[in-house]
Amino acid sequence: VHNAAQKAEELTRGWVTGGTLFEELGFYYVGPIDGHNLDHLIPVLENVRDSEHGPILVHVVTKKGKGYGPAEAAADKYHGVQKFDVITGAQAKAPPGPPAYQNVFADQLIKDAERDPTIVAITAAMPSGTGIDRFAKAFPDRTFDVGIAEQHAVTFAAGLAAQGMRPFCAIYSTFLQRAYDQVVHDVAIQNLPVRFAIDRAGLVGADGATHAGSFDVTYLATLPNFIVMAAADEAELVHMTHTAALHDTGPIAVRYPRGNGVGVDLPETPERLEIGKGRIVREGKKVAILSLGTRLQEALKAADALDAKGLSTTVADLRFAKPLDEELIRR
C-alpha cells in the first residue's frame, strides 16, 4: 500500500509506458490515472507541470456524473439542467407551450425520410439536443451517432453524399466549429450536398457561453457553394428542412436557436422555398427593417413601436444569408 505522494512519484518516474510509438514521437506518457482520486491526480499534474520533459501525455480516466446516480445512469442528460429534485434527479418540466426547435426539425425530417430512403441522420454525441433521438426511433438503421467526433461526422456525411445518399449532419453551431477543416475541404470545395442542421444558433441561456453559436453565419457564408438559411420561427424551420431534403446541387445549412418556437401553426404541407428569396412580412412606407432568423419577432415589435410614432414600417424576412436576395434588399 502506497501513500498518494509515492503513487504520484511512481507514475511520473516511469513515464514512457505507452510503447514505441510514444518513444519515437518523443512523448512521455503518464497513466492511466483515476481522475476522481484527487490525492493521486493533483500530485501527478504538479509533477508534470514542474518537469523539464515534453511533450507529455497525461491519461486521466473519468466517469460522467461521477458520484451522482441519476447523472451516471443517464447517457446524455444533466449537462445543462432545469430546476430538479436532488434526491430523485427528476427535472422540473417546462410549462406546455410551443414545440422545441430541435423537435420540429426532427419531426419534419422523419416525414421526409418516410418518402425518401436515401435520407440519413448523423450527430456527434448530441442525439437528444438535436432531436436525432426521435429520428433514431423511427429509423434506427439510418441514424449514426459518431460520438464526440465532429470532424468524422462531417467527412462521413460527405462520403455518403458522394455516393448518392442525402445525409443530414445535425450538430450544435459551436461544435461544428471543430469540424471547420472538414466542412471546407470535404464538403464545400467538392460541392457535395451535405445538409447541415445547426442547432443552438445564437445565444443559448442555460448551456452557457461556450455553447453559444455566434459565428456560423460568417464561417459558412464565406465558403464556396454553400447555401445558408436561418429560420424565423418553427413554421419556417419546417419549410427549410424540407427544402434541404430536396436540394441536391451542393451543401446547404439551416440555423435555428435553442428552446421553443414562438407559437405559430405548423404547416400541414411543407413548402419548397426558392433558393435565395426572402419575403415581406409587413408592408410599410417610411422605414424598413430587414431581419434574419428568429430576430423577426423583435423586428415586428420594433415596427409596432415605430408605427406608433408615425413611422410606417416594412418588415422583411431575408430567409437566406447566402445567396442574398439582392432584389428584396434593393426594394
C-alpha positions in Angstrom: 0.0 0.0 0.0 1.5 3.3 -1.1 0.5 6.8 0.0 -0.5 9.4 -2.5 2.9 11.0 -2.8 4.6 7.7 -3.5 1.9 6.8 -6.1 2.4 10.0 -7.9 6.2 9.6 -7.9 5.8 6.1 -9.3 3.5 7.3 -12.0 5.8 10.1 -13.1 9.1 8.2 -12.7 8.2 5.6 -15.3 6.8 8.0 -17.9 7.3 6.1 -21.1 4.8 3.2 -20.8 2.9 3.9 -24.0 5.0 1.8 -26.2 7.5 2.5 -29.0 5.2 5.0 -30.9 5.3 7.4 -28.0 9.1 6.9 -27.7 9.6 7.6 -31.4 7.5 10.8 -31.2 9.3 12.0 -28.1 6.2 11.8 -26.0 6.1 10.9 -22.3 3.1 9.0 -21.2 1.7 9.1 -17.7 -1.3 7.0 -16.7 -3.9 5.8 -16.7 -4.9 7.8 -13.6 -8.2 7.8 -11.8 -9.4 11.3 -12.4 -11.7 11.2 -9.4 -8.9 10.5 -7.0 -7.6 14.0 -6.4 -4.9 12.7 -4.0 -3.3 11.0 -7.0 -4.3 13.4 -9.8 -3.1 16.7 -8.3 0.5 15.5 -7.4 0.8 14.0 -10.9 -0.3 17.2 -12.5 2.1 19.1 -10.3 5.0 16.8 -11.3 4.1 17.2 -14.9 4.0 21.0 -14.5 7.4 21.1 -13.0 9.0 18.6 -15.3 11.5 19.7 -17.9 10.5 16.9 -20.3 7.9 17.4 -23.0 5.6 16.9 -24.7 3.8 14.9 -22.0 0.5 13.0 -22.4 -1.4 12.5 -19.2 -4.1 9.8 -19.5 -6.9 10.6 -17.0 -9.9 8.3 -16.7 -13.2 9.9 -15.5 -16.9 8.9 -15.4 -19.7 11.2 -16.5 -21.7 12.3 -13.5 -19.4 10.6 -11.0 -20.9 10.4 -7.6 -24.5 11.3 -8.6 -26.6 8.3 -9.5 -29.1 9.9 -11.9 -26.3 11.5 -13.9 -24.2 8.4 -14.0 -27.2 6.4 -15.3 -28.2 8.9 -18.0 -26.4 8.7 -21.3 -26.7 12.3 -22.3 -28.7 14.2 -19.6 -27.7 16.6 -16.8 -25.2 18.6 -18.8 -27.5 21.7 -18.6 -30.3 21.2 -16.2 -33.6 22.9 -15.3 -34.6 23.1 -11.6 -34.5 19.5 -10.3 -35.0 17.3 -7.3 -31.6 16.4 -6.0 -32.8 13.2 -4.3 -34.7 11.7 -7.3 -33.0 13.5 -10.1 -36.4 14.5 -11.6 -36.1 17.7 -13.5 -39.0 20.2 -13.4 -40.9 20.1 -16.6 -41.4 23.3 -18.5 -45.0 24.5 -18.8 -46.7 23.3 -22.0 -46.1 25.6 -24.9 -44.7 25.7 -28.5 -42.6 22.7 -29.5 -38.8 22.9 -29.2 -37.0 23.8 -32.5 -35.0 20.5 -32.5 -38.2 18.5 -32.3 -39.8 20.5 -35.1 -36.7 19.7 -37.2 -36.6 16.1 -36.3 -40.4 15.5 -36.9 -40.2 17.1 -40.4 -37.0 15.1 -41.2 -38.9 11.9 -40.2 -41.7 12.8 -42.7 -39.2 13.5 -45.5 -37.4 10.2 -44.7 -40.6 8.3 -44.9 -40.8 9.2 -48.6 -37.0 9.2 -49.3 -35.0 6.1 -48.3 -31.7 7.9 -49.0 -32.1 10.3 -46.1 -29.9 9.5 -43.1 -29.1 11.5 -39.9 -25.7 11.9 -38.3 -24.9 13.6 -35.0 -21.9 13.8 -32.7 -22.9 12.7 -29.2 -25.9 15.1 -29.0 -28.9 13.0 -30.1 -31.5 14.5 -27.7 -30.2 18.0 -28.1 -30.6 17.9 -31.8 -33.8 15.8 -32.0 -31.9 12.9 -33.7 -33.1 10.6 -30.9 -36.6 11.0 -32.3 -35.4 10.2 -35.8 -33.5 7.2 -34.4 -36.7 5.7 -33.0 -38.3 5.9 -36.4 -35.2 4.9 -38.5 -32.6 3.1 -36.2 -30.6 1.8 -39.2 -30.4 5.3 -40.8 -29.1 7.1 -37.7 -25.5 7.5 -36.8 -24.2 8.9 -33.5 -20.4 9.1 -34.0 -19.6 10.3 -30.5 -17.6 13.5 -29.8 -16.0 13.4 -33.3 -17.5 16.3 -35.3 -14.7 16.1 -37.9 -15.6 12.4 -38.6 -19.3 13.3 -38.7 -18.8 15.8 -41.5 -16.4 13.6 -43.5 -18.7 10.6 -43.1 -21.6 12.8 -44.3 -19.5 13.9 -47.3 -18.7 10.3 -48.2 -22.4 9.3 -48.1 -23.3 12.3 -50.2 -20.7 11.4 -52.8 -22.4 8.0 -53.1 -25.9 9.4 -53.7 -27.3 9.4 -50.1 -28.9 12.5 -48.6 -27.2 13.0 -45.2 -28.3 15.5 -42.6 -25.5 16.4 -40.2 -27.1 17.7 -37.0 -24.5 19.5 -34.8 -24.6 22.5 -32.5 -23.3 25.6 -34.1 -20.4 26.0 -31.5 -19.3 22.3 -32.0 -19.5 22.5 -35.8 -16.5 24.9 -35.5 -14.4 21.9 -34.5 -15.0 20.4 -38.0 -14.4 23.5 -40.0 -11.5 22.0 -42.0 -13.7 19.1 -43.0 -16.6 21.5 -43.9 -14.1 23.3 -46.2 -12.2 20.5 -47.8 -14.6 17.6 -47.7 -17.9 19.4 -48.4 -17.6 22.9 -49.7 -14.7 22.6 -52.2 -16.1 19.3 -53.5 -19.6 20.8 -53.7 -21.2 17.8 -52.0 -24.9 18.0 -51.0 -24.5 17.6 -47.2 -27.3 19.1 -45.2 -26.3 20.9 -42.0 -28.9 21.3 -39.3 -27.3 23.8 -37.0 -28.8 23.8 -33.6 -28.1 26.2 -30.7 -27.5 29.1 -33.2 -27.2 32.4 -31.3 -27.3 32.8 -27.5 -28.2 29.7 -25.5 -29.1 30.6 -21.9 -28.6 27.6 -19.7 -26.0 26.0 -21.9 -23.5 28.8 -21.2 -21.1 30.9 -23.2 -19.1 28.0 -24.6 -22.2 26.7 -26.3 -23.3 30.0 -27.9 -23.5 29.7 -31.7 -22.1 33.1 -32.6 -20.1 32.5 -35.8 -21.9 30.1 -38.1 -23.4 32.6 -40.5 -20.0 34.1 -41.1 -17.9 30.9 -41.2 -20.3 29.1 -43.6 -21.4 32.0 -45.9 -17.7 32.7 -46.6 -17.3 29.2 -48.2 -17.9 28.4 -51.9 -21.1 26.6 -53.0 -22.8 27.0 -49.6 -26.5 27.9 -49.1 -27.1 29.3 -45.6 -30.7 29.6 -44.3 -32.0 31.0 -40.9 -35.5 30.0 -39.7 -37.5 32.9 -38.3 -39.9 30.5 -36.5 -40.9 26.9 -36.3 -43.1 27.0 -39.4 -40.1 28.4 -41.4 -37.9 25.6 -40.0 -40.4 23.0 -41.4 -40.1 24.6 -44.8 -36.3 24.9 -44.6 -35.8 21.3 -43.5 -38.0 20.1 -46.4 -36.1 22.5 -48.8 -32.8 21.0 -47.6 -34.0 17.5 -48.2 -34.8 18.3 -51.8 -31.6 20.2 -52.5 -29.0 18.1 -54.3 -26.7 20.6 -56.1 -24.4 21.4 -53.2 -24.1 21.9 -49.4 -27.0 23.6 -47.6 -27.4 24.7 -43.9 -30.2 25.9 -41.7 -29.6 27.5 -38.4 -32.1 27.7 -35.5 -31.9 28.5 -31.8 -32.1 26.6 -28.6 -35.5 26.4 -27.0 -39.1 26.6 -28.1 -40.7 28.2 -31.1 -42.9 31.3 -31.0 -46.3 29.5 -31.2 -47.1 29.8 -34.9 -49.1 27.0 -36.5 -47.0 24.3 -38.3 -47.8 23.9 -42.0 -49.6 20.7 -42.9 -47.8 20.6 -46.2 -44.2 21.9 -46.2 -43.1 24.3 -48.9 -40.0 24.0 -51.0 -38.5 27.5 -50.7 -37.0 29.3 -53.7 -33.3 29.4 -53.0 -32.1 32.9 -52.2 -35.5 34.5 -51.9 -36.8 36.3 -48.8 -40.3 37.5 -48.0 -42.1 40.7 -47.0 -43.8 40.1 -43.7 -45.3 43.5 -43.2 -45.6 46.4 -45.7 -44.9 50.0 -44.7 -43.8 53.3 -46.4 -41.1 55.1 -44.4 -38.8 52.7 -42.5 -37.6 49.2 -43.5 -36.3 46.5 -41.1 -34.5 43.5 -42.7 -34.5 40.5 -40.4 -32.6 37.2 -40.5 -33.7 34.3 -38.3 -35.6 34.4 -35.1 -34.9 38.2 -34.6 -38.1 38.5 -36.7 -40.3 38.7 -33.6 -38.3 41.5 -32.2 -38.3 43.3 -35.6 -42.1 43.2 -35.5 -42.2 44.6 -32.0 -39.9 47.4 -33.2 -42.2 48.0 -36.2 -45.2 48.4 -33.8 -43.2 51.0 -31.8 -42.2 52.9 -34.9 -45.8 52.8 -36.3 -47.0 54.3 -33.0 -44.6 57.2 -33.7 -46.0 57.7 -37.2 -43.2 55.9 -39.0 -44.9 53.3 -41.3 -42.5 50.3 -41.2 -41.8 47.4 -43.6 -40.5 44.2 -42.1 -38.8 41.7 -44.4 -37.5 38.2 -43.5 -34.4 37.6 -45.5 -34.5 33.8 -45.0 -31.2 33.3 -46.8 -27.9 34.7 -45.6 -26.4 33.2 -48.7 -27.2 33.8 -51.5 -28.6 37.2 -50.6 -31.9 38.3 -52.0 -30.5 41.5 -53.7 -33.8 42.3 -55.3 -35.6 42.3 -51.9 -32.8 44.4 -50.3 -33.0 47.0 -53.1 -36.8 47.2 -52.9 
